[in-house]
Amino acid sequence: MLTRRCVALALCAAASALAAPAARAQEPFRIGLILPMTGPNSATGRHIDAAVKLYMSQNGDTVAGRKIEVIVKDDTGAADLTKRLAQELVVNDKANAIAGFGLTPLALAAAPVATQAKIPMLVLAAGTAIITEQSPFIVRTSFTLPQYTVPFAEWIAKQGSRTVVTLVSDYAPGLDSAKAFKETFEKAGGKVLDELRAPLRSPDFSPFLQKARDLKPDALFIFVPNGQGAQMMKQAAERELEKAGIKIYATGDVTDDDSLNEMGDGVLGMITAHHYSAAHKSPENEAFVKAFKAQAKFRPSFMAVGGYDGMRLIYEALKKTNGASDGAALVEAMKGMSWTSPRGPISIDPRTRDIVQNVYIRKIERGADGELYNMEFETIPNVKDPVKEAKK
Ligand code: VNL
């Protein structure tokens, strides 16, 4: 005969057997967001963090029954710290995904951690072409440097410039950009007279700008990462390159929406190429910019849009797996996904896990609100990373 105690115990056991899977289903889905929140690249961190917060306030913090928990870590832009934080997020915080990566060396440092932990690694910022090849768990929502450098070099060649000097930051994305520019521009019949490289840390661009001026090219092509554009354009103005008959072309990293207003009227009319401008004309972008400004109190840059789309990718993948956090299943769910981002139509190339997006040629103009904007006037649609396309 069952005693009262036995009955109670049996019920307890039954109850806890029922409770166990339910409790597991309610485990939060943890995203370790590793960003440079302080140091020279803090603008990148600030924009991505604000965009992630905006996405969550618009879309809620529960997906397919899983509560989404974002754990933000500041890597200050130091690769050894990025790697340690990624390891700690996996081991101590039981992160189900890691995301962020403000600079290429930081993404490269974290890639082996994602491979070992078998969890998705979302690259929201860094732009060297080879990054997505460093782990089968990497998916990118930012951009690649050759993605906008190649169509831009073709466009510049068409404008009639015959000789160009390139000036880039001396690290992987800069080298990617300079190489893509030279190959494309020379194939179109132009000539790159010199390939200048400025140091990444605490750069003084003046000697490089002077060297470019002395070489008397038709045009100068510039890439420096997010956060260094204002200093570059100030020093370029001091060297009076335009007065010497040298046109300045830059990637949109140089004239990003965060620092453009600091550059003053000297940059009016300058032409750049990039995948995002806060002035992009679409209902999706107008709603995004309005909501972003209301919540963050500053206007979104291309870094913000990379973070916003990265969150959407995680949310949509979790819906597809019904809340299951298996890393390989989540990455599979992300492959081929497409939607209309604030930047325009985008998709994740199922072969490379890299982003496919429009590239826009833009001109700096003063907007109706008195602020400076990169105004898009030509679109090169659905561009895949040309480096990985060439390897097919
Ligand atoms: C990178 C490329 C970083 C483009 C950037 O800003 C950028 C990178 C911090 O791959 O390191 O605008």
Residues whose N, C-alpha, C, O or C-beta is under 5 A from the ligand:
A	BS01	VNL	T44 G102 L103 T104 A125 A126 G127 T128 P173 V224 P225 N226 D253
